[in-house]
Amino acid sequence: MNTPQLSDSTLDINGRVALLTLNRDDLRNALTGSALVDEIIEVCQWINATPDISVLVITGAGKAFSSGGNIKDMRDRTADFAGDVAELEANYRRGIQRIPLAIDALEVPVIAAVNGAAIGAGFDLANMCDVRIGSTEALFGETFINLGIIPGDGGAWFLQRVVGYQRAAELTFSGRLVKAQEAQEIGILLEVTAPDALLPRALELAQAFAGKPPQAVRYTKRLLKKAQRSELRDFLDLCAVYQGISHNTEDHGEAVSAFLEKREPSYKGK
């Protein structure tokens, strides 16, 4: 298994689970001014082409999950934040906006293990994931408005799908910070753990997902995404096709046999 060669993040493989760690603590894992945008996209594309992987976990090294955009670069109008309207539009489309498209196209479940601050685009990155688990040190903020800008990475699309329109509006218009306990109460986090228990719990959940029939996992992920933007009749047609495929897999036969024989199944991804 030839994994991507990364410089600002690390990728660890344990069975069918991939762990991507954003590793620029010096920048609080900022997505701009680093190679993290390109590396997140590269990992997503690699996983889609690698059937041996069933789950991706994303976390941050150091104190932050991700601080989003580099505010000093905004002030200095350098790198990603330089140019007129047309140039900045191109920067966003060719830059950070590739992350939501890559994660949305990812064929496996994604778990965010939020170890610290997830601010701005960092918060949006967490919301792009299917499941979010946070430590007691987690902190969230849709803070773009505090800087006189908007969620240019698509955050307004993701946040309301996580917490509903009304709460998303309140968080986005206020730009306030949300601690871990409130984040769980309003639906941002599935669970809150002690800091040292965060990654073990995220990997435990990932291994539980990865223990299911690999093809069924990928088809189910596609259906969950399709359901967000399909009419019911069209969606049911797609379900029928995917179900027809699933009933003809070896893993389906193994799952049924294992259930009836009261034993652990052994899946082959076929």
N, C-alpha and C positions, 0 to 999 in steps of 0.2 A: 504494500500500500504506500504509494508515493504521495506524501502530504505536501501542501503548499509550503514554500520557503518564505517565512515571515520575519520581519525585523522589529516591528512595534507591538507585536502580540505573539502569543504562543498558542500552539495547538497540540493538545494531548488526546490520545485515543485510548479508550478503555472498552474493549469489546465493541459494541455497536454504538457507543456514546462518544461524541467529540466534544471536548472542552476548549473553547476559545477564550483566552484571557487577554484583555486589553492591558498592555504592559508599558504604558507611558505615564507612570506616577508623577514624573517631573512636570507634566502638563495636565495632571489630574485626568489623564486619559481623554483629553480633548480630541474631538473628531476632526477638527481643522488644524492645520499646522503640523500634521503628523501623517503617517502612512496608514492610519487605521481605516479610513474609508475604503481604500483599495484592498486592504487585507480582509476586511469583513466580507466584501463582495467576492473576493477570490475564494474564501472558505465556503461561502454559500454555493458558488458554482461548482466547486470541487465535490461538495456533499451531494449535490444533485446528480453528479456523474459517478458517484461511488455508492453502489447499492449496499455495501457492507456497513454503512452508517445509517442509523435509524433515529437518532436524536442529537440535537446541538444544544449545548449549554454555553451561555455567554456570561462572563463575569469580569470584574476589574481587579487589577493588582494595585495594592496600596490603599489609600484612603477613599478614593472615589470610584464609582462605577464608570461614570463619564460626565465631565463638566460641559459637554456639548461643544459649542463654538468657542474659539480662543478670543476672549474679549480684548486682549492687547492687540491682536491682529486687526480687530474691528476698529480700534482707536487709530491705529497706524495706517489703516486702509491698505494693508499688504495682502499678498497671496490671494486667498479665496474672497477677500472683501474689497478688491480694487476694481476701479472702472466705472463706466457710466451704466445706465439702466440695462442696455443690451448686453454689455459685458458681464454684469453681475447675474443677469438671467442665465446666461450661458454657463457661468461658473457654478450656479446652483444645479442646473440640469445635468451638467457633466461631472459634478462633484457629489455633494452630500445626498442629492435626490436619488442617486443610484442605490443607496442603502435600502430605503423602503421598497423599491422595486425588486431588489435582490432577495430581501427577506420575505416579501410577499410571495415570491416565486419559489421559495424554498419548499421542498417536497417532504420535509420531516418536521416533527414538532420542535419548537425552540423554547427553551427555558431561560429566563433571565435570573441570574443569582445576583441580586443587587446588594453589594457589600457596603456602599457608602452613598455619597451624593450622586444623584442622577438628575442633572439640571439641563433645561433647554433641550437641545437635540439629544442629550444623554437620556433624559426622561422619555423622549419620543422613541429612542432606540429600545428602551425597555418595553414600551407599549406596543412596539411592532412584534414582540415575542408572543407566543401563545399562552405562556404561564409566567408569572413573576413571583419569586420568593425573595424576601428581603431580610436582612439582619436588623437588629434594633438600631444600628447605625445608619440605616438607609434614610435618605432625604430626597424629596422629589419637588420639582418646580417647573411649571410651564411659564418660564420667566421672560420670554421674548419681549412682551409689552413693556417691561421695565427698562429695556434698552431702546425702545422706540421702533422695534421691528416686529415681524410676525413669524409664526412657525413655518419657515421656508422649506422645511424637510417633510412636510405633510403631517405634522403633529396634530393639527386640528381634525384630520380625518381619523387618526388612530385613537386619540384620547376619548372622543365621544362614543366610540365603539367599546371602550373599556369601562367607562363610568356613566354613560348616558349623556344626552345633550346638555341638560341643565347644569349638572356638576361640571362638565367640561367647560361650559361657558364661564362659570364662576372662577374656576382655576385659571383659565386663560386670560380673562379680563382683569383679574386681581394680580396675577403673577406671584401669588404667595407661595410659601414653602410648606410642604406637607411631611410630617414625620411618619415613621414607620407604622405606629399604631393606627393613626387616622387613615393612612394609606390602605391598611387592611380593612378598616371599617367601611370605606367608600368603594372598595372593589379594585383598587390598583394592585394590591398584593393578595395572593392566595394565602400565604402564611408568613409569619414573622418568627425568626429564630435568633438565638444568641449568635454573636459574630463567628465564633469558632464552629458553630453547628451549621452555618449557612451552606457551605459547599458540600459537605457530606449529605445534607438533606436534599439539595438540588440534584446531586448525582444519584441518590437513592431513587428519587422520582424519575429521573432520566432512565435509569436501568429498568425500572418497572415498565415504562413506555417501550423501551428497546427490547423487552422480553416478549413482546407481542409479535404476531406474524409480520415480517418486514414489509411485504407487499401491501397487506391490509393497512398497516400504519401509514404508508405513503398515499394510498387511495383515500383513506379517511381524512388526512390532512388536506388533500385537494378538495374534498367535498366541503369541509368546513370553510375553506376560503371561497369556493364557488357559491356557497349558500349566502354569503354576504352581498352578492351582486346578481343573483339570479331570480327570475320569477319561479314560483313554486312548480308549475307544470314542466318548465324546462329543467329545473333541478331534479325533479323526480325521474325524468327521462334519463338524465346522467346517472342517477343512483341505480337505475335498472341495469345500465350497461356495466358499471363498476361491479355491481353485485354478480352479474353473469360471469365476469372475469374471475371474481373472488371464489365463486363456487367451483371453478375449474382449476384451482391451484392445489398443489400437493399439501401446502401448509393448512388449507382448510380441512382436508381429509385427516391430517395429523391432529389438528385441534379437536375435531369431533371425536376421533378415536381416543385421544388422551383424556378427554372429558368423561367419556363413557367407561374407560378403564381405570379412572381415578389415579392418573399418573401425571408427571410433568411432561409437557410436550417438548419435542425437539424440532425446531423449525429450520428450514433450508433456504427460505427466501425464494421458493419456486411455487 
